[in-house]
Amino acid sequence: MTPRQILDSFSETLVQDERILSQRERALLSSLLHHAKQASNHNPETHEAVKAVFASAVGETIAQRAFAVLGSSVVERILAPMAGGVTTEDRTIYGMPQPPSPSPGPQPPGNRPPAVPLPSTPPSPPPNDAPKGPQPPGHGSLPLKVNGQRDAGSGTAVLETPRSRKPETLTAQCVVLDEFLAPQELASLVDYALERESDFQVGEVISPANAEVVDYEHRRSRVLMDLGKHEPMITDRVRNVLPLVLGKLGMEDFSIASVESQITSSNDGDFFRVHPDNGHDEVAGRYLTFVYFFHREPKQFEGGELRIHDARLHGEHYVTTGDYQTIVPQQNQIVFFPCSMLHEITPVQCPTGDFADSRFTLNGWLRR
């Protein structure tokens, strides 16, 4: 084996060790390299120069961490016989729920408030959020192979499949990815949304009691169904990270039957009450939700937080336990979570009331 082959083998081992380079860091690095390639207009010389800079910085970081890990590994090996050979590692995944523990701690990527006592009379099933009218065309199927579901002791609920019954509880979980689009892609998306203000329509939610009635007390926002050139862009990017996302969520692999997507604008006083994304027959095939946050700079709104709730089964529907995770909207950030999760959007405060100052999301659903 040549010295280069030895080094390559050694570097591959180091990269696979999450103590040295985490999954999130690898995803972020891959995204940054993709953005750099886009910015260089595929100029090979510029791209190679950027790769060289990244290689130098990443190599130095990995080297420093490797020395620290090797040192602690040596100590662990020395102490292992005295401790019965049991060692532990911190493998916290950004944006994932943690197993229950006696002493509560911070829950990424938001705060998890104390549980609210359940009322003596179970609350009514949450309204469904099936959009009324025709849905945008989907895309071709994409078979994916990822890790299987997490075991029962992981604290992550197993999603319902045709081969399993509904679990009694669902634990809030999500995956958050930063810097999802390149800067020029983000700027183009913001400009597109602002230019199409007149095409945004009032968001509609079908009442669970009567499919012919639209429930305006459950949701207030405006939506744009035509994404133009941004639809294939966001869909392709979502497909690229899908194996990583499904693996982190412990969701089973699936073939994409279609993709729905829309741009939502939320201004002063707008909200969306607690709901699932697949609770109605028309949307029962939805499997995975994504919400991409963007807005004009400087940010002119507050609130509009995404809350993903813990839920328990009540009859045929899930109801919130009052416990939830909070994701505060951040520019160029995307959140993924199972469509069965109960979630809500808290009221937005936008003092100017201008459309351009709204909280914008490009949100969508993958069907199977």
C-alpha positions in Angstrom: 0.0 0.0 0.0 1.4 3.4 -1.0 1.7 6.3 1.5 -1.2 8.0 -0.3 -3.4 5.0 0.0 -2.6 4.7 3.7 -3.5 8.4 4.2 -6.7 8.0 2.2 -7.8 5.0 4.3 -7.0 6.9 7.5 -8.9 10.0 6.4 -12.0 7.9 5.4 -12.0 6.4 8.9 -11.7 9.8 10.6 -14.5 11.3 8.5 -16.9 8.5 9.5 -16.3 9.3 13.2 -19.0 11.8 14.4 -16.7 12.9 17.2 -14.4 14.4 14.6 -16.9 15.5 11.9 -20.6 15.4 12.7 -23.4 14.6 10.2 -24.6 18.2 10.4 -21.1 19.5 9.7 -20.7 17.2 6.7 -24.1 18.3 5.4 -23.2 22.0 5.9 -19.8 21.6 4.2 -21.4 19.8 1.3 -24.0 22.6 0.9 -21.2 25.3 1.1 -19.2 23.5 -1.6 -22.3 23.3 -3.8 -23.0 27.0 -3.3 -19.3 27.8 -4.1 -19.6 25.8 -7.3 -22.7 27.7 -8.3 -21.1 31.0 -7.6 -18.0 30.2 -9.7 -20.2 29.5 -12.7 -18.6 26.1 -13.0 -15.2 27.6 -13.7 -12.8 24.7 -13.0 -9.9 26.8 -11.8 -12.0 28.9 -9.4 -13.8 25.7 -8.1 -10.4 24.0 -7.5 -9.1 27.1 -5.6 -12.2 27.1 -3.4 -11.8 23.4 -2.7 -8.2 23.9 -1.8 -9.2 26.6 0.8 -11.8 24.3 2.3 -9.4 21.4 2.3 -6.8 23.4 4.3 -9.4 24.6 6.8 -11.2 21.3 7.2 -7.9 19.3 7.3 -6.6 21.4 10.2 -9.8 21.1 12.1 -10.0 17.3 11.6 -6.3 17.0 12.7 -6.9 18.9 15.9 -10.0 16.9 16.8 -8.4 13.6 15.8 -5.6 14.2 18.3 -8.1 14.9 21.0 -10.2 11.9 20.2 -7.2 9.6 20.0 -6.1 10.8 23.4 -9.5 10.3 25.0 -9.8 6.9 23.3 -6.5 5.8 24.9 -7.8 6.9 28.3 -11.1 5.1 27.7 -9.3 1.9 26.8 -7.2 2.1 30.0 -10.3 2.7 32.1 -12.6 0.3 30.3 -11.6 -2.9 32.3 -12.2 -1.1 35.6 -15.7 0.1 34.4 -16.7 -3.2 33.0 -15.9 -2.1 29.4 -18.8 0.3 29.2 -18.1 3.7 27.7 -20.4 6.4 26.4 -20.2 9.0 23.7 -22.2 12.2 23.1 -24.1 11.6 19.9 -26.7 14.4 20.1 -28.2 15.1 16.6 -29.2 18.7 15.9 -33.0 19.1 15.7 -33.8 15.6 17.0 -35.9 14.7 20.1 -33.9 13.4 23.1 -34.9 10.3 25.1 -36.9 11.2 28.3 -34.7 11.9 31.3 -35.5 12.8 34.9 -34.0 16.3 34.7 -35.2 18.3 31.7 -32.7 20.2 29.6 -32.6 22.4 26.5 -34.2 20.8 23.4 -32.7 21.8 20.1 -33.7 23.7 18.0 -36.1 25.5 20.4 -37.3 25.5 23.9 -39.6 22.8 25.3 -41.8 24.3 27.9 -43.2 22.3 30.9 -46.1 20.0 30.0 -49.5 21.5 30.3 -51.9 19.4 32.4 -54.5 17.6 30.3 -58.1 18.6 30.7 -60.5 16.2 32.3 -62.5 16.0 29.0 -60.3 15.1 26.0 -60.1 18.0 23.5 -61.8 17.7 20.1 -59.7 16.2 17.3 -57.6 18.9 15.5 -59.0 20.3 12.3 -57.6 19.1 9.0 -55.6 21.4 6.7 -56.5 19.9 3.3 -56.1 22.8 0.8 -59.2 23.2 -1.3 -59.0 23.1 -5.1 -56.5 21.4 -7.5 -53.1 20.5 -6.3 -49.9 21.4 -8.2 -48.4 18.6 -10.4 -46.1 16.2 -8.8 -42.8 14.8 -9.9 -41.5 11.3 -10.8 -40.9 8.7 -8.1 -37.5 8.3 -6.5 -36.7 5.1 -4.7 -34.6 5.7 -1.6 -32.6 3.3 0.6 -32.0 4.6 4.1 -31.7 3.3 7.6 -34.7 1.5 9.1 -36.9 2.7 11.9 -35.4 3.5 15.4 -36.0 0.9 18.1 -38.7 1.4 20.7 -36.2 2.6 23.4 -35.0 5.6 21.3 -37.8 8.0 22.4 -38.9 8.4 18.7 -42.4 7.3 17.8 -42.7 4.7 15.0 -44.8 6.2 12.2 -47.9 4.4 11.0 -47.4 2.2 7.9 -49.7 -0.1 6.0 -48.2 -2.9 8.1 -48.5 -1.3 11.5 -51.1 0.2 13.8 -51.1 3.8 14.9 -48.8 4.4 17.9 -50.4 5.6 21.1 -48.1 8.6 21.2 -46.0 10.7 18.8 -43.0 12.5 20.1 -42.1 15.8 18.5 -39.2 15.5 16.1 -37.7 17.3 13.2 -34.5 17.9 11.3 -33.2 21.4 10.7 -30.7 22.4 8.0 -29.1 25.8 7.8 -28.0 27.7 4.6 -30.1 25.5 2.4 -30.0 27.7 -0.7 -27.1 29.6 -2.3 -27.2 33.4 -1.7 -28.3 34.2 -5.2 -31.0 31.5 -5.1 -32.4 33.0 -1.9 -32.3 36.5 -3.3 -34.1 35.3 -6.5 -36.8 33.6 -4.4 -37.4 36.7 -2.3 -37.7 38.9 -5.4 -40.1 36.4 -7.0 -42.4 36.4 -3.9 -42.5 40.2 -3.7 -43.1 40.6 -7.5 -46.1 38.2 -7.3 -47.9 39.9 -4.4 -51.2 40.3 -6.4 -51.2 36.5 -7.1 -51.3 35.4 -3.5 -54.7 34.2 -2.4 -56.2 33.6 1.0 -55.2 30.3 2.5 -58.1 27.9 2.9 -58.6 25.0 5.4 -61.5 22.5 5.1 -63.6 22.1 8.2 -63.4 18.6 9.7 -67.1 18.8 10.5 -68.2 19.7 6.9 -65.9 19.2 3.9 -68.0 21.8 2.0 -67.2 24.5 4.6 -63.9 26.5 4.7 -62.7 27.2 8.3 -61.2 30.7 8.4 -60.9 30.6 12.2 -58.3 27.9 12.0 -55.8 29.6 9.7 -55.0 33.1 8.4 -52.4 33.6 5.7 -52.0 34.0 2.0 -50.6 31.4 -0.4 -49.0 31.3 -3.9 -49.3 28.0 -5.7 -47.2 28.9 -8.8 -43.6 28.7 -7.8 -42.2 29.2 -11.3 -38.6 28.1 -11.8 -38.2 27.8 -8.0 -40.3 24.6 -7.8 -37.8 22.3 -9.5 -35.0 24.0 -7.7 -36.4 23.4 -4.2 -37.6 19.9 -5.1 -34.2 18.8 -6.4 -32.5 20.2 -3.3 -35.0 18.4 -1.1 -34.4 15.1 -3.0 -30.6 15.5 -2.5 -30.8 15.7 1.3 -33.8 13.2 1.7 -31.7 10.1 2.6 -30.0 12.0 5.4 -33.3 13.5 6.7 -35.1 10.1 6.7 -32.2 8.5 8.4 -32.2 11.1 11.2 -35.9 10.9 11.7 -35.9 7.1 11.7 -38.5 7.0 8.9 -38.7 4.2 6.5 -37.6 4.6 2.9 -40.3 5.2 0.3 -40.9 6.1 -3.4 -42.0 9.6 -4.0 -45.4 9.6 -5.7 -45.7 13.4 -6.0 -44.5 16.6 -4.5 -46.8 19.5 -3.4 -45.3 23.0 -2.7 -46.5 26.5 -2.2 -45.2 29.9 -0.9 -47.0 31.2 2.2 -46.9 34.8 3.4 -47.9 35.6 7.0 -48.4 39.2 8.0 -49.5 40.9 11.2 -51.9 38.7 13.2 -51.7 35.7 10.8 -51.5 32.2 12.4 -52.2 28.5 11.8 -53.7 26.5 14.7 -52.7 23.0 15.7 -53.1 20.5 12.9 -51.5 17.5 11.1 -50.7 17.7 7.4 -52.3 14.3 6.5 -55.4 14.2 8.6 -57.9 14.3 5.7 -58.7 11.8 3.0 -57.5 14.2 0.3 -54.0 14.5 1.9 -53.7 11.0 3.5 -50.8 10.2 1.2 -48.6 12.9 2.5 -45.6 11.5 4.3 -42.9 14.2 4.9 -43.4 17.9 5.4 -40.7 20.6 4.7 -40.8 24.3 5.7 -38.2 26.7 4.2 -38.0 30.1 5.9 -37.1 33.3 4.0 -37.8 37.0 4.3 -36.6 40.4 3.2 -33.7 42.0 5.0 -33.7 43.5 7.5 -36.3 41.3 9.2 -39.5 43.3 10.1 -41.6 40.7 11.9 -41.6 38.7 15.2 -43.4 35.6 16.1 -44.6 33.1 13.5 -42.8 30.3 15.4 -43.3 26.7 14.2 -44.3 24.5 17.2 -44.2 20.8 16.8 -46.3 19.0 19.5 -46.1 15.8 21.3 -49.4 14.0 20.8 -51.4 11.1 22.1 -54.0 9.1 20.3 -57.7 9.9 21.1 -60.0 7.7 19.1 -58.9 7.9 15.5 -57.1 11.2 15.9 -54.1 12.7 17.7 -54.4 15.4 20.2 -51.7 17.5 21.7 -50.3 16.8 25.2 -49.4 20.5 25.6 -45.7 19.7 25.2 -43.9 20.9 22.1 -40.6 22.0 20.4 -40.3 25.5 19.1 -38.4 26.5 15.9 -37.9 30.3 15.5 -37.9 31.3 11.8 -34.3 31.8 10.6 -33.3 33.1 7.2 -32.4 30.4 4.7 -33.3 27.5 7.0 -35.4 24.4 6.3 -37.2 22.1 8.7 -38.3 18.6 8.0 -40.8 16.6 10.0 -43.4 13.7 9.5 -46.7 14.9 8.2 -48.5 13.1 11.1 -46.9 15.5 13.6 -49.3 18.0 15.1 -47.9 21.5 14.6 -48.9 25.1 14.6 -47.7 28.6 13.6 -47.9 31.2 16.4 -49.4 34.6 15.5 -47.1 36.9 13.6 -46.4 40.5 14.7 -45.5 42.8 11.7 -46.0 46.5 12.8 -45.6 47.9 9.3 -48.3 45.6 7.8 -46.4 45.8 4.4 -46.6 42.6 2.3 -42.8 42.9 1.7 -42.2 42.6 5.4 -44.1 39.3 5.8 -42.9 36.0 7.2 -42.4 33.9 4.1 -42.1 30.1 3.8 -41.8 27.8 0.9 -43.5 24.7 2.3 -44.4 21.4 0.8 -45.2 17.8 1.2 -43.8 14.5 -0.2 -46.5 11.9 -1.0 -45.9 8.2 -1.2 
